[in-house]
Amino acid sequence: MHVMQALSPRPSATAADPGYQLIHQAADIARLEEKHSQLDELCRGGSGQDPRTLQACTYREDTAAELKKLGYCYYQPAADAVRSDYPSEGWTLCSELQRLGLLQG
């Protein structure tokens, strides 16, 4: 093999590359989690008389639905159920919660 071929950078990733897809899916999930958190703050902290509060609550539910479509569930541990192998509060893969026996319903 020619030295320059060995040193040439890897071809750029494309949307067909599974690694590329995982990285972008993870970034999308992180953005959705952050968006949900911000909307939750606006929804819970806003005035019930302000239409923007209702709008934030509606968008929060839409964002939660998107996360659920991607296989994520919101986990809120019970006070007596905290173990080191349990996830912290927040969005977690439903399959992981199921594996740990934490998925209800």
Buried (B, 14 or more C-beta within 10 A) or exposed (E): EEEEEEEEEEEEEEEEEEEEEEEEEEEEBEEBBEBBBBBBEBBEEBEEEEEEBEBBBEBBEEBBEBBEEEEBBBBEEEEEEEEEEBBEEEBBBBEBBEEBEBBEE
